[in-house]
Amino acid sequence: MPTTVVVGAQWGDEGKGKIVDLMCAHVDIVARYQGGANAGHTVVIEGKKTILHLIPSGILQKDCVCILGAGMVIDPAKLLEEIDNLEKGGVSVVGRLFISHQAHLIMPYHKVLDELNERDLGSKAIGVTGRGIGPAYTDKYTRVGIRIVDLLDPELFREKLDANITAKNRLINELHHEPVIDRDAILNYYLDFDRRIDPLVKDVSVYLNDALDQGKTVLCEGAQGTLLDIDWGTYPYVTSSHPTAGGAVIGLGIGPTRIDTVVGVIKAYTTRVGSGPFPTEFDQPLADQMREAGGEFGATTGRARRCGWFDAVIARYSTRVNGVGSWALTKLDVLSVLPNIKICVAYEAGGKRFEQFPSESKVIKDCVPVYEEWPGWSKPINDARRVEDLPIEARRYIERIEELTARPVGIISVGSDRNETIIRN
């Protein structure tokens, strides 16, 4: 299909980096549509690990062009660091990486305010990454944000920066009692950044629509996951943008009729980072075991992820709000350490049974999961390359997920490496 959206179907960290890398072998362009350096996509190729926060993992496929869309917030320091690391590793970005001139910039005061705001929340902290994402989107929606295009006019950039830094320093110093930020250092750094990225800046909407008119294939990549969407997630424990499939249309400037299919990336169990409700969360001993087995530590923050059983209620919800056509199921191999496996098929709360994800945060917080128990396979599956190579228990587990979500599993990841994958469709 010409345009495919790849979306996380849980709370992020589903393994989208590997799936996007695989799919980019068959597309011309991969375009990231929201979020910023709060994302962390890990790709392992022949044992070599690459972690990317802003640039799509498609950059590791030598013929794939990568786009950073207008819906993103760009951290100059992180972007330049990623470009430098890729080029040191022999991956050229020249002519293969383009940035929307309408994307907003993360400024140093955004990071400072992110940390200070989280600190002041105390026990009610959201669990943000501290990368300045929320404050940058706040500025965007209060119409004081600074965009890539503003750097092209140094005088305009100075005016916007002066107005913003005066207001932000007042917050930082008078409200939080922290030292003010140096305006001149920011000005000089961002003007240098502009000179370096100038060849990469492009009208992404025009570029993508022209490419589609020419018959090229585009993969739209989201960061985070459905349950972190600002509208459709477990509010207020959410991100500040739209990881759901609809975000691709807004963040890239392509019309909804351009989208052909949506692939949902879903982990064979469930994880989340930070605070917020988590109905199927493991007790501590099992959480520790699965965290070690699955390497469940954030690629962005290094924080330990919370782990739990597969939640079909969430999967059905993600199917509905994203229009998922098929699944890419990841980390099936990690379940090999368990003799028995549970699947949550519904919630119970207040004497009611919920088979669809409830909108009331109190219900989500207080609900009791309804489980089915399935036998595990207790053997490594990393060498499987066909469904038939999997133990019968693993096949039945996959079939049950397909039944509960009414969607087929087209890709099965049986290990972290690129080649440890079963492709069904």
N, C-alpha and C positions, 0 to 999 in steps of 0.2 A: 504493500500500500504506500502511496506517496507520502502521507503524513501520519506518523504514529506518535502518541503521547505515552511516555513511560512515567508512571506515578507510583509513589509509595503508598501502600494500602493500610499501614498501621501507624505507629508513632515515629516513623523515620527509622533509619539504620537497617532497612530491610535488605540491603545488598544491591541497591540500584546501580552503584558504580560498576560492578562486574557485569550486570545485565546490559547496561548501556554500552559498555566496551564490546561485548559480544555482538550486539545488534548493529553497532556502527561499522562492522565489517561489511554490511550490506546496505548502507545508506550513504548519501553524499554529504549531508549536513546534519550536525547535532546542535540543537539550540537550547540553552538553559534559560528558563523563563521567570524565575523568582528567587528570592532569598539572597544570601550573600555568603560570606566566609564562615557562617555558622554551620554550613554543610560540611560533610567529610565523606568523600567517596574513595574507597580503597579498591585498587585493582592489582591482582597478583598474576604476573606472567612469567612462567618458568622459574618460579620461586622468588622473583624480584617484585617487591611491593612498592607501589606508587600511591601516595595519598594526595588527593586534589580537593580543594575547597571551593574554588570559583570556576576554574576551567573544566568543561565537560570531559569525562574520561574518554570520549571519542578522540581526543587529541593523540592518544596512543595508537590509533589506527592511521597509518601514514597518509591515506588518501582522503581522510575525512576533514571537512571544514567545521570549525567550532564557533558558536555565536554566544555572546553574553547579551541577553535581551534587556529591553527597557524596564521590565518589571523587577530587575535585580538592583541591589545596592552594592556598590563596588568599593572594596577596601584597596586603595592603591598599593600599600605596602605588601599585602598578601598577594595581590595580582602579580607584582613585579617579582616577588620571591618565587612564585610558582613558575613564571616564565623562565627565570634564571635557572631554577632546578631542572626543568624539562630540557632546556638547551644544554646544560652540563651533562645530562644523561643521554644526549644524542637525539632528542626529539625537537625538531624545528617547528616553530610556531609562525614563521614568516609566511604570509599569504594564506594561513590556515586558521587564524584567530582574529575575530572581529568583535568590536564592542559597540553597543548601541549608544548613539550620541545623547539619547534621552534617559539613560540609566542614571540613577542618583549615586552620589558619592558618600561613602562613610568618612566622616571627619574625626579627628582625634577627640573632640569634645563629645562625640556620640559614644565612644568607648568609655570615657570617664563617667558620663552620666548613666550609662548602662550599669556599671558596677555600683555606683552610688545609690541609684534607685533600688537595685536588688538588695543592697546592704540595709537600706532603710525599711524594707518590707519585713526583715527579720524572719520570724517563723512562717510568714505567709509568702516567702520568696517563691518566684515562679520556677527558678532553676535555669536562668538564661545562660548563654555561652559567654557573655561579656564582650562580644565582638561588635557591639554598637548597632545591632540590627534594628531593635525596637525604636530607639531614638532617631535613627535615620529615617525610618518609615513614618514616624511621628512628624518629623520636619516636612517630609514629602506631602503628607495629607493636611498639614497646616500651611502649606504653600510657601515655606521658607527654605526648602531643600536646595542643595546645589547639585547640578547635573554635570555630566561630562561636557555637554555643549557649552556650559558657562565658562569652562576653562579656555575656550577658543577666543574669548574676549577678556583679556587680562583686567581691563578697567571694571567691567561688569563683575568679574569674579571678586575683585578687591572690595567693591561696594557690598556685595552679598556677604562676603566673609566678615567684613567690619561689623555689619548689622548683627550677624549671627553670633560672632564671638563676644560681642558686648553683652548680648542677652544670656548666652550660655555661661560666661564667666560670672555673671551676677548670680546665677543659680548655683554654680559650683562653689563660689566663695561665700556668698551671704546665706544661702540655704544649707549647704553641706559643709561649710567651713573648711574647704580644701583650697590649695593654691590655684591661682588663675593660670590659664593656658596662654603660651606665647603666640601672638598673632603672626609675627614676622616669620617665625620658623615654619608655620603652616603655609603661609603664602608662598615662600620660596620652594618648599617641598612639592606643593601641588602644581606649581608652574613647571618645575622640572619633570614631574610625572606627565604633564600634558605633552611636553616635547617628546618624551619617549613613546607614548602610546598614540601619538597623532596618526601614524600610518595604519593603526588598527581601528580607528573610529569610522563608523559607517551607519547609514540609515538602514537599520536592520529590517524594518517592515518592507521597504522597497526591495531589499536584497532577497528576502525570503519569498515574497510574492513573485518576483521575477524568476527565481529558481524553480518554484512550483509550476509556473507557466511553461517553463522549459522542460518539464517532466522529471525534474530531479526529486530525489527522495529526502525527506526531512524527518528527523527524530527529535521530538520536543522533550526535554529532560527537566523534571521537577526535583526540588530538594525537599528535605524533611518528609512528612507523610500526611495522609488525609486527616488523621486525628489531631494534627497540629495546625490545620487550616484556621485562619482567623474567624471565619464564619461557621465552618462545619466541623471544627475540632472540639476538644473537651475544654471549652472556654471557662476560665481565663488562662488555663495552662496550655497556651498555644503560641505559635510564632506570629509574625506581624504581616504575613502575606498569604498567598493562595497556592499551596502545594497541590491542590486538587487539579484535575484535568482542565477545568475551565480557566485556570490561571494561565495556561499556555496561550490562549487566544488574546487575553489582555496583555500579557507580558511580552509578546512577540509581534503584535500588530498584524496577525493573520485572522481571517474571518472564520467563524465556527464551521462553515461548510467546507473548509479546507482540511478538517480533521477526519481521518478515515477510520482509525481504530485506536483503542486505549489498552495498553498492557499494564496490568497491576502487578507490582512486585510485592510479594508477601513472604514473610519468613515462616518456616515450618513450626515455629513457636512464636512467642510475642515478647517484644522488649520495649522499654521506653526509658528516656533519660530525664532526670529532673523530677519536679513535683507533679502532682495530679493523680486522678483516679486510675486504677489499674485492676479491673475485676479479677483477672486470672493470675495475679502475681503469685510466684512461688513463696513458700516459707524459706527462711534463711539458708538452711543447709543445702536444699536443692538449688536455690538461686546461686549460691557460691559454686556448686558443682557445674551448673550450666554456663555460668559466666566464664569459668576457666576453660571448659570444653569448647565454647564458641568464640572465645576471644572477645567477650562483650565489654569492650572498653571504647569510649567514644574516640573517633579519629580526629575530632576537632578539639575536644577538651581533655581527653584521657579519662573522663569520669566513668566509673563503673555503671553499666546499664542494669536496670531492673529487668528481671526475666519472669516469664509466665507461660502458661499453656496456650496453645493455638485457640484463638477466639473467633468462632464462625459468625458471631453476632456482628463483630467489627468488620469481618470480611464481607458479609452481605451488605452492610452499610456502605463500605467503600465501592462495592460493585454498583450500587445505586447512584451515589453522588458523582462518581467518575465516569459511569458508562463503560465499566471494564468489560472487554471482550474476551480476554484470556489472562491466565496467571503465569508469572515467572516465580516459581517456588524456590526459595533459597534456604541454605543451611540444613537441608534434610539430613546430612551426614552427622550433624551434632547430636541428633536424637539417638544415634547408635549407642550412646552411653547409658540409655535408660531401658530397664526391663519391661516397663509398661508406660503407656502414653495416654494423656487425657486430651479430649477436645471439648471445648465449651460450646454447647449448641443453643443455649438460651440463658437468660437471667431470671431470677425470682426476687421480687421486692414488694413489700406491703401486701402480700397475698396474691400478687399478680405475676404472671409469666410474660417475659418480654423476649420475643424472637427477633424483633427489630431494635436497633440501637436507640435507647431513650435520649431525649434532649435535656431532661432535668438532671443537673449535676448531682443533686442529692441522691437520686435513684442510682446513678452510675457508681457513686461512692459507696452506697450501702447495699448494693445488690449482692446476691449469692449466685455464683455461676452454677449452671446445670451441666454436668459433665457426662460424657461417654468415655469409657476406658477401653483402650485398644492395646493389644500385645505389641511390644517392641521387637526389634530384630537383632539387637545386641551383637552386631558384627559390622566391620568397616564397609562402606559402600563407595569409597572414593574412586575405585576403578571402574564403576559402572558407566557405560556409555549408551546403553539402551535401557528402556524401561524393563525389558525382560531380564536384564542383569541384576535387577534389584531383588532383594528378598520379598517373598509374597506378602509379609507383614507391611513392608514399606509401600508396596503397590496398593494394598488395601487402604492404607492411611491416605495416600494421594487420592484414591477413588472417593473416599468419604469426604475429603475437602471439596472435590468437584461436585458431589451430590449436594452438600450443604450450601454451596455458593452458586450452583447452577451455571458454573463457568469451567471450561477446560483448563488444565495445566499444560501449557505449551513448552515451557522451559523448566528444567529441574537442575538445580545446582547441588552437586554432591561433594563439594570441596571449594576452597578459596581460589585455587588456580583457574585461569581462564579455560583450560582444557578439561577441567573436572566438571563437566556439564553434559546433561542429556537434552538434546533438542528434539522435541516431538513435532513442533509446528513453528 
